[in-house]
Amino acid sequence: PRVTPVTHHHPRKRHSHLHMSLLASGEEALAMASPPAALTAVFFDLDDTLVLTHAADKKAQLAVGRVLADCLPQLDHQAVITSFVHGFVAEPWDPDNQIDVTEWRSQIWNSGLRAQGVDDIYLARDLQSCFDRERLLAFQWVEGVDMLVKNLRSEGIKVGIITNGHPKVQRAKLKACGAEELFDTILVGGEELCQKPQKGIFLKACELVGCRPEQALMVGDNLVTDIQGGLNAGFLATVWVNIHKLEEIPSGMPKPHYLVMNIADLWQVLKGLGLHLNSHI
């Protein structure tokens, strides 16, 4: 089966065996997971759940590499990009919120340039502009998302996005993929009093769509923020999208109720929860 409910009594095993050992299999296990309340809302993470953010990042990095090759062919372009990625992961925006996020990331690019003997904040700003532009151009729904969400809404199920991150950055992503036209509600952690995995943002999402936590499903790729957050809020179930194809669930990490390898397999989880959608999504 492409979707597998997680059983919580087995020891940790490699994901090559998850479909046989760690996770119960197929329709039998789905039938065992009888929900205590009717499903009325599905909430999704954004990055690497509904859209392949890492793939968009790679495309943007390649575009920056081409710009560097044109204007500074003598530089080690990959070293500049690697330096940016490290700085970006360590501190993607100013923790004190004194510097605009675009300028902050331009400064990260310039740090990479300086390591190569070039100090040029104007070039760094051009690199960041290129990165943002190419990244957003690649920021499209994973195949099947549009139809899945429309099918859910046609069945009277409310759909929402709960995403962490800098408001300026996340709102640009959401605009790029047309999220506001497709979803009933969208919450960006950077705009709220709390972010995932704190239960407050999940409970606010439920309030906005008019459902109780025990009537909601949380779907996301991050065990710490998405899955733990759904558990903290007392959601009906959580679905881990193992988009990065991890070999195992790391020790000490929260366990989801279900695991899917791709968002397009979510219909099987929904079927197990009593909601029968068109599977051709």
C-alpha positions as CSV (number, residue, x, y, z in Angstrom):
1,P,0.0,0.0,0.0
2,R,1.1,3.6,-0.6
3,V,-0.3,4.7,2.8
4,T,0.4,3.0,6.1
5,P,-1.0,3.8,9.5
6,V,1.7,3.9,12.2
7,T,1.4,1.4,15.0
8,H,3.0,2.6,18.2
9,H,4.0,-0.6,19.9
10,H,6.7,-1.9,17.5
11,P,10.4,-1.1,18.0
12,R,12.0,1.3,15.6
13,K,12.9,-0.2,12.2
14,R,14.3,0.9,8.9
15,H,11.8,2.4,6.5
16,S,12.6,-0.3,4.0
17,H,10.6,-2.5,6.4
18,L,8.1,0.1,7.5
19,H,5.4,-1.3,5.1
20,M,5.8,-4.7,6.8
21,S,6.9,-4.2,10.4
22,L,6.8,-0.7,11.9
23,L,3.5,0.2,10.2
24,A,0.3,-1.8,9.9
25,S,-0.6,-2.6,6.4
26,G,-3.4,-1.7,4.0
27,E,-7.1,-1.7,4.4
28,E,-7.1,-3.9,7.5
29,A,-5.2,-1.4,9.5
30,L,-7.2,1.5,8.1
31,A,-10.3,-0.2,9.2
32,M,-8.9,-0.5,12.7
33,A,-8.4,3.2,12.9
34,S,-12.0,4.1,13.5
35,P,-12.2,7.9,14.2
36,P,-14.0,9.1,17.4
37,A,-15.4,12.1,15.5
38,A,-16.3,13.0,12.0
39,L,-13.6,14.7,9.9
40,T,-14.5,18.2,9.0
41,A,-11.2,20.0,8.3
42,V,-7.8,19.2,6.9
43,F,-4.8,21.5,7.5
44,F,-1.6,21.3,5.5
45,D,2.0,22.5,6.0
46,L,3.2,24.5,3.0
47,D,7.0,23.9,2.4
48,D,7.9,20.4,1.1
49,T,4.3,19.3,1.7
50,L,2.1,21.2,-0.8
51,V,5.1,22.6,-2.7
52,L,8.6,21.2,-3.2
53,T,10.5,24.0,-1.6
54,H,13.9,22.2,-1.6
55,A,13.6,21.7,-5.4
56,A,12.7,25.3,-5.9
57,D,15.8,26.3,-3.8
58,K,18.0,24.2,-6.1
59,K,16.7,25.8,-9.2
60,A,17.3,29.2,-7.7
61,Q,20.8,28.3,-6.7
62,L,21.6,27.1,-10.2
63,A,20.3,30.5,-11.6
64,V,22.6,32.4,-9.2
65,G,25.5,30.2,-10.3
66,R,24.8,31.3,-13.9
67,V,24.8,34.9,-12.9
68,L,28.1,34.5,-11.1
69,A,29.6,32.7,-14.0
70,D,28.8,35.6,-16.3
71,C,30.1,38.4,-14.1
72,L,32.9,36.7,-12.1
73,P,34.0,33.7,-14.0
74,Q,37.2,33.4,-11.9
75,L,35.2,32.8,-8.7
76,D,34.4,29.4,-7.2
77,H,30.7,29.8,-7.7
78,Q,29.7,26.6,-5.8
79,A,31.7,27.8,-2.8
80,V,29.7,31.1,-2.8
81,I,26.4,29.2,-3.1
82,T,27.4,26.7,-0.4
83,S,28.4,29.6,1.9
84,F,25.0,31.2,1.3
85,V,23.1,27.9,2.1
86,H,25.0,27.5,5.4
87,G,24.3,31.0,6.4
88,F,20.7,30.8,5.3
89,V,20.0,27.6,7.3
90,A,21.8,29.0,10.4
91,E,19.9,32.4,10.4
92,P,17.4,32.9,7.5
93,W,16.4,36.4,8.8
94,D,17.5,38.9,11.4
95,P,16.5,37.5,14.8
96,D,16.1,41.0,16.1
97,N,13.9,42.0,13.2
98,Q,15.9,45.2,12.6
99,I,17.1,44.4,9.1
100,D,14.7,43.6,6.2
101,V,14.8,39.9,5.3
102,T,15.8,40.6,1.7
103,E,18.7,42.8,2.8
104,W,19.6,40.2,5.4
105,R,19.9,37.5,2.8
106,S,21.8,39.8,0.5
107,Q,24.4,40.2,3.3
108,I,24.6,36.4,3.5
109,W,25.5,36.4,-0.2
110,N,28.0,39.1,0.4
111,S,29.7,37.0,3.1
112,G,30.2,34.2,0.6
113,L,31.6,36.7,-1.9
114,R,34.0,38.1,0.7
115,A,35.3,34.6,1.4
116,Q,36.3,34.6,-2.3
117,G,38.0,38.0,-2.1
118,V,35.0,40.1,-3.5
119,D,33.2,42.6,-1.3
120,D,30.2,43.8,-3.4
121,I,26.9,44.4,-1.6
122,Y,25.3,45.6,-4.9
123,L,26.2,42.3,-6.6
124,A,25.0,40.4,-3.5
125,R,21.6,42.2,-3.8
126,D,21.4,41.2,-7.4
127,L,22.1,37.6,-6.5
128,Q,19.4,37.7,-3.8
129,S,17.0,39.2,-6.3
130,C,17.8,36.4,-8.8
131,F,17.4,33.8,-6.1
132,D,13.9,35.1,-5.0
133,R,12.7,35.5,-8.6
134,E,13.7,32.1,-9.8
135,R,12.6,30.4,-6.5
136,L,9.1,31.8,-6.8
137,L,8.8,30.9,-10.5
138,A,9.4,27.3,-9.4
139,F,7.0,27.5,-6.5
140,Q,4.1,25.5,-7.8
141,W,1.8,22.9,-6.2
142,V,2.9,19.3,-6.1
143,E,1.0,17.4,-8.7
144,G,-2.5,16.5,-7.5
145,V,-2.7,19.2,-4.8
146,D,-5.2,21.4,-6.7
147,M,-7.6,18.5,-7.4
148,L,-7.3,17.1,-3.9
149,V,-8.1,20.4,-2.2
150,K,-11.0,21.0,-4.6
151,N,-12.4,17.6,-4.0
152,L,-12.2,18.1,-0.2
153,R,-14.1,21.4,-0.5
154,S,-16.7,19.8,-2.7
155,E,-17.4,17.4,0.1
156,G,-17.8,20.2,2.6
157,I,-14.4,19.7,4.2
158,K,-12.7,22.9,5.3
159,V,-9.0,23.2,4.1
160,G,-6.3,25.4,5.5
161,I,-2.6,26.0,5.6
162,I,-0.5,26.4,8.7
163,T,3.0,27.5,7.9
164,N,6.0,28.7,10.0
165,G,8.4,31.3,8.7
166,H,9.0,35.0,8.0
167,P,5.7,36.7,7.0
168,K,7.2,38.5,4.0
169,V,8.8,35.3,2.6
170,Q,5.9,33.0,3.3
171,R,3.3,35.4,1.9
172,A,5.3,35.7,-1.3
173,K,5.3,32.0,-1.6
174,L,1.6,31.7,-1.0
175,K,0.9,34.3,-3.6
176,A,3.2,32.6,-6.1
177,C,1.1,29.4,-5.9
178,G,-2.3,31.0,-5.6
179,A,-3.0,29.7,-2.2
180,E,-5.6,32.3,-1.1
181,E,-7.9,31.2,-4.0
182,L,-7.7,27.6,-3.0
183,F,-7.8,27.4,0.8
184,D,-10.4,28.5,3.3
185,T,-7.8,29.8,5.8
186,I,-4.1,30.5,6.0
187,L,-2.0,31.1,9.1
188,V,1.6,32.2,9.0
189,G,3.4,31.6,12.2
190,G,5.5,34.8,12.0
191,E,2.2,36.8,12.0
192,E,0.8,34.9,15.1
193,L,1.5,34.9,18.8
194,C,2.9,31.4,18.5
195,Q,4.2,29.1,15.8
196,K,4.1,25.3,15.2
197,P,4.4,23.1,17.2
198,Q,2.7,25.2,19.8
199,K,-1.0,24.2,20.0
200,G,-2.3,27.8,19.9
201,I,-1.8,28.2,16.2
202,F,-3.6,24.9,15.5
203,L,-6.5,25.8,17.8
204,K,-6.8,29.2,16.1
205,A,-7.0,27.4,12.7
206,C,-9.8,25.2,14.0
207,E,-11.7,28.2,15.3
208,L,-11.4,30.0,12.0
209,V,-13.0,27.2,10.0
210,G,-15.5,26.3,12.7
211,C,-14.3,22.8,13.8
212,R,-13.1,21.2,17.0
213,P,-9.6,19.8,17.2
214,E,-10.8,16.3,17.3
215,Q,-12.4,16.8,13.9
216,A,-9.2,18.0,12.2
217,L,-6.4,16.3,10.3
218,M,-2.8,17.7,10.1
219,V,-0.7,16.9,7.1
220,G,3.0,17.8,6.9
221,D,6.6,16.7,6.3
222,N,8.1,17.9,9.6
223,L,7.8,15.5,12.6
224,V,8.8,18.2,15.1
225,T,6.5,21.1,13.9
226,D,3.6,19.5,12.0
227,I,3.2,16.1,13.6
228,Q,4.0,17.2,17.2
229,G,1.8,20.3,16.7
230,G,-1.1,18.2,15.6
231,L,-0.6,15.9,18.6
232,N,-0.3,18.8,21.0
233,A,-3.6,20.3,19.7
234,G,-5.4,17.0,20.1
235,F,-6.2,16.6,16.4
236,L,-8.1,13.6,15.1
237,A,-5.0,12.3,13.3
238,T,-1.7,13.4,11.9
239,V,-0.2,12.5,8.5
240,W,3.5,12.6,7.9
241,V,4.5,13.2,4.3
242,N,7.9,11.5,4.0
243,I,8.9,13.6,1.1
244,H,12.6,13.4,2.0
245,K,12.4,9.5,2.0
246,L,14.1,9.2,5.4
247,E,15.3,5.7,6.2
248,E,13.8,5.7,9.7
249,I,11.8,7.7,12.1
250,P,14.6,9.2,14.3
251,S,14.6,8.0,17.9
252,G,12.6,10.3,20.2
253,M,10.7,11.9,17.4
254,P,6.9,12.1,17.6
255,K,5.1,9.3,15.7
256,P,2.3,10.2,13.2
257,H,-0.9,8.3,12.9
258,Y,-0.2,7.8,9.2
259,L,2.7,7.9,6.8
260,V,2.5,8.7,3.1
261,M,5.3,9.1,0.6
262,N,3.6,11.8,-1.4
263,I,0.7,14.2,-0.9
264,A,-1.2,12.5,-3.7
265,D,-1.5,9.4,-1.5
266,L,-3.6,11.3,1.1
267,W,-6.8,10.1,-0.4
268,Q,-6.2,6.6,1.1
269,V,-5.9,8.1,4.6
270,L,-9.1,10.0,4.0
271,K,-10.8,6.8,2.9
272,G,-9.8,5.2,6.1
273,L,-11.3,8.1,8.0
274,G,-14.6,7.6,6.3
275,L,-14.3,10.1,3.5
276,H,-14.4,8.7,0.0
277,L,-12.9,11.0,-2.7
278,N,-12.0,10.4,-6.3
279,S,-8.6,8.7,-6.0
280,H,-7.4,10.1,-9.3
281,I,-5.8,13.2,-7.9
